[in-house]
Every structure is written in C-alpha cells, then in structure tokens.
Amino acid sequence: MPNSTSTINRSTTTAQSIITEATTIGLNSVKTDAEFKKDSIVCLVEGRGNACGEIGLAAFDKSTSTFIISQYIDDLNYSRTENKIHYFEPNEIVILKKKNFVSNDLRSILMRQFKNLKITVIERKVFNSNDELKNILKLCCEQFKSIEQDIQDKYYCIAATFFLLDFIEQQYSIVFKNQTLKIIYSPIEQIMNIDPKTAKALEILTNQVNSKETIFTILNKTHTVNGARMLKKTLIEPLTDEKSIRTRLDCVQELVASPDYLKRSRRF
C-alpha cells in the first residue's frame, strides 16, 4: 500500500484555469460540449512494486452521471480487467504512462483484445489519496456517501477516480457540481471471475460463427442499457455467496408471481 501522498511524475495545471473554462453539469441535466459524445470512459491504474497486479478502476457513464469504481487483484493476463471492459463497453480507456512497456503489459493486452477501442495514455501526477477521498465525497449525492467505508483504504480505486475526473476536466472542459454524482463502489468479493478464454469457449458474450447466437443475446430481454449491463455482469461474474444467490432468486420468484407488477415496472 503506497503512502497517502504519492509522487507521480507530472507538471500540474491549476484547478482555477480548468474551472474558468468549464461547463458545469448536474445529476439530472448533463450539458456537454460538442466534443464530449462518449457514453462511457474507463480509467485504469495499475499498482507497481509490491502492489503489482493490483488494479484500480473508475468508469464514468455520461448518460446517468454515474461513476462506478473498484479495486481488485488481477492475473498476468488481466482476465478480470478484460471482463470489466466487456461489461462497461467504453468508447475510451485511459491508462497511465509507464517508462517501459513490455509485451504483456496492460496497454499491450488491451490493444490486442480491443483493437477498435481508443486507448489514451496520460501522464502521471502527484496526488494525495486522503485529500482526493474528501473531494470524491464532496461530489457524491448524499445517499451515496456511504462509499467512504468501502474505499477509504483502496488507494488505486481512489487514484483511478482522481485521474478520470481530471481527464474529463482537462480533455472536455467539464467539472461537476458538489453533491451531484452517483459514485458507486463495485466489490469483487463473493463473485466468480470467468476468464476470457472460458467465456469465449462457452460463447457467453461472443460467437465467432454467429454474433447473434450467444448466451447473452439469447437471454437478453432487457429494456434499458443498465439492465443489459447487469445481465452481462451476472453472466461473466456470477455470484458465489449463497445468501446473495437466494435473495436474487426470491426477487425473480416475486416478479414471476406478479406479472402485472413486472409489466408496470418496465415502464419506469
């Protein structure tokens, strides 16, 4: 675990210059400039030294002003990260610049696996995790401030959120009002990670013969983008906790037993 203040090479720009040129956006009305048309952006921060293999992830969904953030340990092939990218389907991935690239590093693997996806490399910066945690909590809607307990000791999760916020501000001249964002921590405990090779063999998300014949496309009867993402997450990261599985089954049983309620809920 790095110190709360980490020196990461960069020349900083003043927040004042960013805010002066920025467009302010809120939770319910997202106003963007003409250039900012992406549905989602993902930022990945990888641990170094003793923290090698630790990944911090932050994903921004423009349509709902939602940040989904996480921290996890990945394998040498970054299989969990690859699943996350399949889940979010971002238009752009932001990663930090490294001094030396090797054939199997994160950037190289992403470029091989997602050839049509824009990958932007940004400079490292100096940031203090304690200060940035406070800033993240200021941006949170009141009902989401409970994430403090989940992320206060997750350095790379905080770092990914910081760099993604900074990237959006500098690249697209957008800042967010305090208490306007939904920031959700996505835990990786009590879920199974299906590696990409197994997922391909089972044709969960992809089918090289017929792209319309996958487990996901066959089961997908969802009515919203978030619903489709949740189904995808359920398939590639199934639950392993019995209590959570039973709770989900109870919810399904209740919906099946109440078709009128199910029909009404789809209108929301």
N, C-alpha and C positions, 0 to 999 in steps of 0.2 A: 504494500500500500504506500503510495507516494506521500510526501509531505503535503500539508494543505496548500502551501504555496509552491507551485512547480514552475521552474524556469524553462520555457519552451521558446526557441528562437523566433523572434519577430520584431518588427518595428510597429508599434501600436498607432492607431489613429484615434483621435479624440472622439468621445461619445457625442460631444456638442455638435461637431460637424455633421455627424450622422443624423441626429435628431432634427437639426435645422432643415435638412433636405428631405426628411422622411414624410411618408404618408402614414397617418395613424389609423389603425384598424381595430375593430372591436370584435366581440364574440359573435354577434348576430349579423353584422353587416361587414363583409370583408371587401375593402376597397384596395385594389392593387393597380400598379401602373401597367402599361400595355405589355411590358416585357415579362411580367410575372404571371405566367399562364399555367404553371405546373400544378398538377393535382396533389402531388406529394414529393417531398425531398427527404432523403435519409442521410444522416451523418454517422460515420463510424470512427471510433477512436480505439486504437489498439494499445494494450499495455506493452511495456518494454522491460528488459532485465528479468527480475524475479517475477514480474507480473505478465510475462509473455503468455499469450493465449487468452488473456482477459480482454473482453470486448465491451465497450460502451456504445450504445445505440440510441439515437434520437430520430424520430420520424415526425414530420410535420404534414398534416392533412389540411390543405388550404380551404377546402370546402366547408370544413367544420371548425376551423381554428383550433385543432386538437394536436397536441404533442403526445406521442406515445414513446416512452423511454424505457430502457432496460440495460442490464449488465449481466454478463454470463461468461463462462469459460468455454472456449471452442477448441476443436481439434485442429490438427495440422492442415486439414483440407477445408477448414472453415464451413463445415457442413451445416451447423446451426445458423450461421450468418447467411448462407445461401438460402436456407428455408425462409428466413426472415425477409430477404429481398423478394422472394416469390410471393410472400404474404402481402407485403406493402405495395408491390408493383410500382416503385417510384419512377419518376421521369428523370431523376438525377440522384447520384450518390456523391457525397462529399467525404473525402478522407484527408488525413494529414500527411504532409510531405515527410518522406524519410530520406536520410542521407544516402543509403544504399538499398537498391532494390535487388531482391533475389528472385529466382524463377518461380518459387512457390509462395511469394508473399501475398498479402491480402489484395493489393491492387491487381497483381498479375492474374490471380484466380478470378476476380470479378470481371476482368477484361475478357477472359476466356469463356466464362459461363454466361455473361450478359453482354454480348457483342454489340447490341443495338442500344445499350444504355449509356447515357452520358455520365462519365466519371470525372469529377472535378477535384484536383489536388490543391489544397490550400496550405499556407504557411502556418507553422506552429506559433503559439502565442503564450505570453505569460498570463496565468490566471490563478486565482485563489479559490479553491473549492468551497471554503466556508462562506466567502463573500458571494460567490455565484449561487450557492444554495439559497441564500437570502433573497437574491434577485429573482430566482425562479419562483420562490414562494410569493413574492410580490405580484408576479404576473398571473398567478393562479386565481381562478374563481374560488370563492370562499369554500365551496363544497369539495374542492379538490386539494386543499391544503394539507390533508392528512398524508400526502405522499412524503412529507418530511421524514416520517419514521421509516419509510421504505428506502429512501435514497441518501440519507444523511452520511452513511459510511461507504457509499458507492461512488468512488472518485471518478471512474471512467464514464459512468452514466451521467454525472453532473458535467463532466468535460464535453461529452458529445452534445448535450443540450446547449451548453455555452457556445460551442463553435457553430452549431446550427443557427442559433439566434443571431450570432454575429455575422454569419454568412448571409442570412436573409436581409439583415440590416444594410450591410455594405454592398451586396450584389444587386438588391432590388429596392433599396431606399425605403424600407418598411420597418417600423417599430411597432410594438404592441403596447396598448394601454395596460396599466396595472389592473389586476383582477378581471381580466377578460379572456384568459386562455383556459382551456381544459387540458391539464397536464396529467397524464395517466401513467403510472408505473406498471409495467407488464412483467410479472415474476416468471421465472423459468423453472421454479421448483414444482415438483409433482406433475411434470409433463414428460412425455417420451419424445425424444428427438429422432425422427426418421431420417437417416442420411440420404442425400440426393440420389445416389445410385439405387438404393432400395425403392425410393419414391418413383424413380423412372421405371424400374422393373415392374412395380405394381401399377403403373400408369395412373398414379393418384392425380397428378396435375398435367402431365404431358403424355402424348401418344404420338410417336414418330410416324405412324401409318395414317392415323386419322385424328386430328387435333380435337375433334368434337366428341370422341369416344374416350373420355377419361372418367375416373370415379367422380371427380369434382363436377364435370359438366353433366353427368347423368343425375347426380343428386341435387344440383343447384336449381332450386325453385325460389330463390330469394328475390326480394323486391327492391333491395337497396344495395348500394356499394358496400356499406359497412356489414350488411348481412352476408354478402358473398365473401368478404374478407374473413368474417368469423367462421364461416363454414370451411374455408380453406385452412385456417389456423387449426380448426378441430381435426382436420384430416392429416395434416403434416406434423402436428404437435398434440397428439391425443393425451387425454388425462390419464394419470396412473393412480390418483388418490380416490379410494373407494367412496368416501363421503361426497366428494365433488361429483363423481360419476352418478351416484344415486340422486343427488339434488337435480342434476341435469335431466335424468330420466323422469323424475317426478314432474318437472316442468313440461316435458314433452307429453307425458300422460295427461296432464291437466289440459293442455291445448287440444289434444286429440279428443278428449271427452267434452270439449266446449267449442264446437265448430263455429258457432255464431260469434263467440269472443275472438276466436282466431281470425275470422273474416274482418271483424271490426278493427282489430289491432293492425292489420295490414294497411289500413288507410292512414295510419299515423306517419 
